[in-house]
Amino acid sequence: MSKTIKVALAGAGAFGTKHLDAIKLIDGVEVISLISRDLEKTKEAAAKYGIGHVTTNLADSLALKEVDAVILCTPTQMHADQSIACMKAGKHVQVEIPLADSLAGAEAVAALAKQSGLVAMCGHTRRFNPSHQYVHNKIKAGQFNIQQMDVQTYFFRRTNMNALGQARSWTDHLLWHHAAHTVDLFAYQTGGEIIKANAVQGPINPALGIAMDMSIQLKSSTGAICALSLSFNNDGPLGTFFRYIGDSATYIARYDDLFNGKDEKIDVSKVAVSMNGIELQDREFFAAIREGREPNSSVASVLPCYRVLHQLEQQLA
């Protein structure tokens, strides 16, 4: 495909904006349709980014013949059904993490992706952050082996707000969203299967109907272990912090930045063409479309993560 890839983006909120900013930096790609639930706010965003078509209905965008691909930054509960709708319309699709909020939903998306031959990718951004790519390259070169990953995923969300402090129309989830990042990354970085998985959770929030605190233990077939702590109750430094404890070094990844065990910053600026994990994720999606190949973090490659999440959900129930 040598022509400009024309994209529809659904969900013009906090994360959708990250994708719009990233796509501006990628040659040969143009967002031509923007979908979101608030028409006036969507029109404002479309004007800012020079997007001609605006709608509140994904089906309107899927009906546009010129749309080649769709990026879904919509509520978690819509991901599986919308991904299927995109592929049924003949569009390549990248759905933000998580792929689904159930194993059945994830498997349905994977089955259609295999049948359709379209590029179907899930936004497991940790695979693309330069910090984690640096560690991955060390592992592939035989210079580092993970013994333990210690991960903290901490937010302060006692009310239903997004990353911009705006009210959400849906409820986020520690297991089916935030744990998915680490479960997938642990398997990806160790190169093994997750053979043991255990979880405990704190009290259910009566207003939100979800657990606000959770702890997960994982073991890889390589022997490596992982401890993941998650909270929506944390009124302190926010975000996700990964400590890689290995046989030759310790690395601490904070999104796109990387530090050694002495908290000295490591230069990861030459790892990829950008220091922005979202941009690198989008570049992979569009490259896979052009090259007719399976992308890193394809729906098929991340499906084992959702099998583990399902297993953990059964435990918690």
LINTA-V530384 format. One record per residue. N is the residue number from 0. RES is the residue in one small letter. PHI is phi in whole degrees, -180 to 180 (NA if undefined). OMEGA is omega in whole degrees, 0 to 359 (NA if undefined). NEAR is the number of other C-alpha atoms within 8 Angstrom. Layout:
# LINTA-V530384
n->N res->RES phi->PHI omega->OMEGA near->NEAR
n->N res->RES phi->PHI omega->OMEGA near->NEAR
This chain:
# LINTA-V530384
n->0 res->m phi->NA omega->181 near->5
n->1 res->s phi->-102 omega->181 near->4
n->2 res->k phi->-74 omega->176 near->5
n->3 res->t phi->-62 omega->175 near->7
n->4 res->i phi->-80 omega->183 near->11
n->5 res->k phi->-103 omega->193 near->12
n->6 res->v phi->-121 omega->166 near->14
n->7 res->a phi->-107 omega->179 near->14
n->8 res->l phi->-118 omega->180 near->14
n->9 res->a phi->-107 omega->179 near->14
n->10 res->g phi->104 omega->185 near->13
n->11 res->a phi->-95 omega->179 near->14
n->12 res->g phi->-91 omega->185 near->7
n->13 res->a phi->-58 omega->184 near->9
n->14 res->f phi->-83 omega->176 near->9
n->15 res->g phi->-59 omega->179 near->12
n->16 res->t phi->-64 omega->176 near->9
n->17 res->k phi->-60 omega->179 near->9
n->18 res->h phi->-69 omega->179 near->11
n->19 res->l phi->-61 omega->178 near->10
n->20 res->d phi->-66 omega->181 near->8
n->21 res->a phi->-68 omega->184 near->11
n->22 res->i phi->-65 omega->177 near->12
n->23 res->k phi->-59 omega->183 near->8
n->24 res->l phi->-93 omega->185 near->7
n->25 res->i phi->-110 omega->180 near->8
n->26 res->d phi->-68 omega->173 near->5
n->27 res->g phi->77 omega->180 near->7
n->28 res->v phi->-135 omega->181 near->11
n->29 res->e phi->-140 omega->173 near->10
n->30 res->v phi->-84 omega->183 near->12
n->31 res->i phi->-112 omega->181 near->11
n->32 res->s phi->-144 omega->181 near->13
n->33 res->l phi->-126 omega->183 near->17
n->34 res->i phi->-121 omega->173 near->16
n->35 res->s phi->-161 omega->191 near->12
n->36 res->r phi->-77 omega->180 near->8
n->37 res->d phi->-100 omega->188 near->7
n->38 res->l phi->-61 omega->184 near->10
n->39 res->e phi->-66 omega->178 near->6
n->40 res->k phi->-66 omega->179 near->7
n->41 res->t phi->-67 omega->177 near->15
n->42 res->k phi->-63 omega->178 near->9
n->43 res->e phi->-63 omega->179 near->8
n->44 res->a phi->-65 omega->180 near->9
n->45 res->a phi->-63 omega->179 near->13
n->46 res->a phi->-64 omega->180 near->9
n->47 res->k phi->-62 omega->185 near->7
n->48 res->y phi->-102 omega->177 near->7
n->49 res->g phi->69 omega->181 near->6
n->50 res->i phi->-101 omega->189 near->12
n->51 res->g phi->-81 omega->186 near->8
n->52 res->h phi->-108 omega->182 near->8
n->53 res->v phi->-131 omega->179 near->12
n->54 res->t phi->-156 omega->173 near->13
n->55 res->t phi->-103 omega->186 near->9
n->56 res->n phi->-125 omega->180 near->9
n->57 res->l phi->-55 omega->182 near->9
n->58 res->a phi->-59 omega->178 near->6
n->59 res->d phi->-62 omega->180 near->8
n->60 res->s phi->-73 omega->179 near->13
n->61 res->l phi->-66 omega->179 near->11
n->62 res->a phi->-77 omega->180 near->7
n->63 res->l phi->-79 omega->183 near->7
n->64 res->k phi->-61 omega->184 near->6
n->65 res->e phi->-75 omega->178 near->5
n->66 res->v phi->-73 omega->179 near->14
n->67 res->d phi->-94 omega->189 near->10
n->68 res->a phi->-147 omega->180 near->12
n->69 res->v phi->-128 omega->170 near->14
n->70 res->i phi->-113 omega->183 near->12
n->71 res->l phi->-104 omega->176 near->14
n->72 res->c phi->-121 omega->187 near->13
n->73 res->t phi->-100 omega->178 near->9
n->74 res->p phi->-56 omega->182 near->7
n->75 res->t phi->-47 omega->186 near->12
n->76 res->q phi->-65 omega->181 near->7
n->77 res->m phi->-98 omega->192 near->9
n->78 res->h phi->-59 omega->184 near->15
n->79 res->a phi->-64 omega->182 near->14
n->80 res->d phi->-62 omega->181 near->8
n->81 res->q phi->-70 omega->177 near->9
n->82 res->s phi->-61 omega->179 near->13
n->83 res->i phi->-64 omega->179 near->11
n->84 res->a phi->-61 omega->179 near->8
n->85 res->c phi->-62 omega->182 near->13
n->86 res->m phi->-68 omega->177 near->14
n->87 res->k phi->-64 omega->177 near->7
n->88 res->a phi->-86 omega->178 near->8
n->89 res->g phi->83 omega->182 near->7
n->90 res->k phi->-105 omega->168 near->13
n->91 res->h phi->-63 omega->185 near->13
n->92 res->v phi->-142 omega->167 near->15
n->93 res->q phi->-119 omega->180 near->15
n->94 res->v phi->-108 omega->179 near->15
n->95 res->e phi->-65 omega->178 near->13
n->96 res->i phi->-62 omega->5 near->12
n->97 res->p phi->-91 omega->178 near->14
n->98 res->l phi->-59 omega->182 near->12
n->99 res->a phi->-162 omega->175 near->14
n->100 res->d phi->-110 omega->174 near->12
n->101 res->s phi->-158 omega->178 near->9
n->102 res->l phi->-65 omega->180 near->11
n->103 res->a phi->-60 omega->178 near->6
n->104 res->g phi->-64 omega->180 near->11
n->105 res->a phi->-63 omega->181 near->14
n->106 res->e phi->-68 omega->178 near->9
n->107 res->a phi->-66 omega->177 near->10
n->108 res->v phi->-65 omega->181 near->12
n->109 res->a phi->-63 omega->181 near->11
n->110 res->a phi->-64 omega->179 near->8
n->111 res->l phi->-70 omega->178 near->10
n->112 res->a phi->-60 omega->179 near->13
n->113 res->k phi->-64 omega->182 near->9
n->114 res->q phi->-70 omega->187 near->6
n->115 res->s phi->-79 omega->185 near->7
n->116 res->g phi->77 omega->178 near->6
n->117 res->l phi->-80 omega->174 near->11
n->118 res->v phi->-74 omega->179 near->16
n->119 res->a phi->-129 omega->190 near->11
n->120 res->m phi->-133 omega->176 near->13
n->121 res->c phi->-116 omega->187 near->14
n->122 res->g phi->-77 omega->174 near->11
n->123 res->h phi->-83 omega->192 near->12
n->124 res->t phi->-61 omega->183 near->10
n->125 res->r phi->-61 omega->176 near->10
n->126 res->r phi->-65 omega->188 near->11
n->127 res->f phi->-108 omega->178 near->12
n->128 res->n phi->-55 omega->180 near->15
n->129 res->p phi->-54 omega->179 near->15
n->130 res->s phi->-60 omega->181 near->13
n->131 res->h phi->-75 omega->175 near->12
n->132 res->q phi->-63 omega->178 near->11
n->133 res->y phi->-58 omega->179 near->10
n->134 res->v phi->-65 omega->179 near->10
n->135 res->h phi->-60 omega->180 near->9
n->136 res->n phi->-65 omega->176 near->8
n->137 res->k phi->-63 omega->179 near->10
n->138 res->i phi->-66 omega->180 near->11
n->139 res->k phi->-61 omega->181 near->7
n->140 res->a phi->-81 omega->180 near->7
n->141 res->g phi->75 omega->183 near->7
n->142 res->q phi->-99 omega->184 near->8
n->143 res->f phi->-157 omega->175 near->12
n->144 res->n phi->-130 omega->182 near->10
n->145 res->i phi->-75 omega->170 near->12
n->146 res->q phi->-99 omega->181 near->11
n->147 res->q phi->-153 omega->167 near->11
n->148 res->m phi->-112 omega->177 near->14
n->149 res->d phi->-117 omega->191 near->11
n->150 res->v phi->-127 omega->175 near->13
n->151 res->q phi->-120 omega->177 near->11
n->152 res->t phi->-119 omega->191 near->13
n->153 res->y phi->-127 omega->176 near->14
n->154 res->f phi->-136 omega->175 near->11
n->155 res->f phi->-120 omega->187 near->11
n->156 res->r phi->-135 omega->178 near->8
n->157 res->r phi->-78 omega->169 near->6
n->158 res->t phi->-122 omega->188 near->5
n->159 res->n phi->-85 omega->184 near->11
n->160 res->m phi->-121 omega->176 near->10
n->161 res->n phi->-94 omega->184 near->9
n->162 res->a phi->-65 omega->179 near->6
n->163 res->l phi->-95 omega->181 near->6
n->164 res->g phi->80 omega->180 near->6
n->165 res->q phi->-99 omega->180 near->7
n->166 res->a phi->-62 omega->179 near->7
n->167 res->r phi->-95 omega->176 near->8
n->168 res->s phi->-92 omega->184 near->4
n->169 res->w phi->-145 omega->183 near->6
n->170 res->t phi->-108 omega->177 near->7
n->171 res->d phi->-75 omega->185 near->7
n->172 res->h phi->-146 omega->181 near->8
n->173 res->l phi->-64 omega->183 near->14
n->174 res->l phi->-76 omega->190 near->9
n->175 res->w phi->-80 omega->174 near->12
n->176 res->h phi->-120 omega->192 near->13
n->177 res->h phi->-72 omega->177 near->11
n->178 res->a phi->-69 omega->181 near->12
n->179 res->a phi->-58 omega->178 near->14
n->180 res->h phi->-56 omega->187 near->12
n->181 res->t phi->-76 omega->180 near->10
n->182 res->v phi->-59 omega->179 near->11
n->183 res->d phi->-67 omega->183 near->12
n->184 res->l phi->-64 omega->180 near->10
n->185 res->f phi->-61 omega->178 near->11
n->186 res->a phi->-66 omega->181 near->12
n->187 res->y phi->-63 omega->184 near->9
n->188 res->q phi->-75 omega->179 near->9
n->189 res->t phi->-79 omega->182 near->11
n->190 res->g phi->76 omega->181 near->7
n->191 res->g phi->-120 omega->174 near->9
n->192 res->e phi->-91 omega->174 near->8
n->193 res->i phi->-81 omega->187 near->11
n->194 res->i phi->-103 omega->175 near->8
n->195 res->k phi->-139 omega->178 near->8
n->196 res->a phi->-150 omega->180 near->12
n->197 res->n phi->-133 omega->180 near->9
n->198 res->a phi->-146 omega->168 near->11
n->199 res->v phi->-133 omega->179 near->8
n->200 res->q phi->-136 omega->179 near->10
n->201 res->g phi->-85 omega->183 near->8
n->202 res->p phi->-61 omega->175 near->7
n->203 res->i phi->-80 omega->177 near->8
n->204 res->n phi->-69 omega->186 near->9
n->205 res->p phi->-66 omega->181 near->6
n->206 res->a phi->-83 omega->185 near->4
n->207 res->l phi->-93 omega->178 near->8
n->208 res->g phi->74 omega->181 near->7
n->209 res->i phi->-131 omega->171 near->8
n->210 res->a phi->-73 omega->182 near->11
n->211 res->m phi->-97 omega->179 near->13
n->212 res->d phi->-142 omega->184 near->13
n->213 res->m phi->-155 omega->176 near->13
n->214 res->s phi->-133 omega->184 near->11
n->215 res->i phi->-130 omega->174 near->11
n->216 res->q phi->-116 omega->179 near->12
n->217 res->l phi->-132 omega->171 near->13
n->218 res->k phi->-134 omega->179 near->12
n->219 res->s phi->-92 omega->174 near->15
n->220 res->s phi->-63 omega->176 near->9
n->221 res->t phi->-79 omega->184 near->8
n->222 res->g phi->102 omega->180 near->7
n->223 res->a phi->-68 omega->178 near->12
n->224 res->i phi->-122 omega->181 near->11
n->225 res->c phi->-140 omega->173 near->12
n->226 res->a phi->-119 omega->183 near->12
n->227 res->l phi->-122 omega->175 near->13
n->228 res->s phi->-112 omega->182 near->12
n->229 res->l phi->-128 omega->178 near->13
n->230 res->s phi->-153 omega->167 near->13
n->231 res->f phi->-102 omega->183 near->12
n->232 res->n phi->-102 omega->190 near->11
n->233 res->n phi->-81 omega->178 near->10
n->234 res->d phi->-99 omega->183 near->7
n->235 res->g phi->-163 omega->177 near->5
n->236 res->p phi->-55 omega->186 near->6
n->237 res->l phi->-104 omega->175 near->10
n->238 res->g phi->125 omega->180 near->8
n->239 res->t phi->-120 omega->184 near->10
n->240 res->f phi->-126 omega->184 near->11
n->241 res->f phi->-111 omega->172 near->12
n->242 res->r phi->-109 omega->175 near->11
n->243 res->y phi->-96 omega->175 near->12
n->244 res->i phi->-104 omega->186 near->12
n->245 res->g phi->-126 omega->182 near->11
n->246 res->d phi->-82 omega->183 near->8
n->247 res->s phi->-132 omega->183 near->7
n->248 res->a phi->-168 omega->169 near->9
n->249 res->t phi->-124 omega->179 near->10
n->250 res->y phi->-125 omega->176 near->13
n->251 res->i phi->-123 omega->182 near->13
n->252 res->a phi->-104 omega->175 near->13
n->253 res->r phi->-122 omega->185 near->10
n->254 res->y phi->58 omega->184 near->10
n->255 res->d phi->-84 omega->183 near->12
n->256 res->d phi->-99 omega->182 near->11
n->257 res->l phi->-135 omega->180 near->14
n->258 res->f phi->-134 omega->173 near->12
n->259 res->n phi->-88 omega->184 near->12
n->260 res->g phi->-65 omega->176 near->9
n->261 res->k phi->-94 omega->179 near->5
n->262 res->d phi->65 omega->174 near->7
n->263 res->e phi->-93 omega->185 near->7
n->264 res->k phi->-70 omega->177 near->8
n->265 res->i phi->-103 omega->180 near->8
n->266 res->d phi->-76 omega->178 near->6
n->267 res->v phi->-113 omega->185 near->11
n->268 res->s phi->-69 omega->181 near->8
n->269 res->k phi->-101 omega->182 near->6
n->270 res->v phi->-67 omega->183 near->8
n->271 res->a phi->-146 omega->184 near->8
n->272 res->v phi->-77 omega->180 near->6
n->273 res->s phi->-149 omega->174 near->8
n->274 res->m phi->-97 omega->184 near->10
n->275 res->n phi->-106 omega->183 near->9
n->276 res->g phi->-61 omega->180 near->13
n->277 res->i phi->-67 omega->177 near->12
n->278 res->e phi->-61 omega->180 near->12
n->279 res->l phi->-65 omega->176 near->13
n->280 res->q phi->-62 omega->179 near->11
n->281 res->d phi->-66 omega->178 near->11
n->282 res->r phi->-59 omega->179 near->9
n->283 res->e phi->-65 omega->179 near->10
n->284 res->f phi->-60 omega->183 near->12
n->285 res->f phi->-71 omega->177 near->10
n->286 res->a phi->-65 omega->179 near->8
n->287 res->a phi->-64 omega->177 near->12
n->288 res->i phi->-64 omega->182 near->11
n->289 res->r phi->-64 omega->186 near->8
n->290 res->e phi->-94 omega->179 near->7
n->291 res->g phi->61 omega->183 near->7
n->292 res->r phi->-132 omega->176 near->7
n->293 res->e phi->-77 omega->179 near->7
n->294 res->p phi->-83 omega->166 near->10
n->295 res->n phi->-61 omega->187 near->8
n->296 res->s phi->64 omega->169 near->12
n->297 res->s phi->-60 omega->178 near->12
n->298 res->v phi->-56 omega->181 near->13
n->299 res->a phi->-64 omega->185 near->8
n->300 res->s phi->-76 omega->180 near->8
n->301 res->v phi->-96 omega->183 near->11
n->302 res->l phi->-57 omega->178 near->11
n->303 res->p phi->-57 omega->177 near->8
n->304 res->c phi->-58 omega->184 near->10
n->305 res->y phi->-74 omega->173 near->12
n->306 res->r phi->-68 omega->178 near->9
n->307 res->v phi->-67 omega->178 near->11
n->308 res->l phi->-60 omega->178 near->13
n->309 res->h phi->-63 omega->178 near->10
n->310 res->q phi->-60 omega->179 near->9
n->311 res->l phi->-67 omega->178 near->11
n->312 res->e phi->-61 omega->178 near->9
n->313 res->q phi->-63 omega->177 near->7
n->314 res->q phi->-60 omega->184 near->8
n->315 res->l phi->-67 omega->180 near->8
n->316 res->a phi->-71 omega->NA near->4
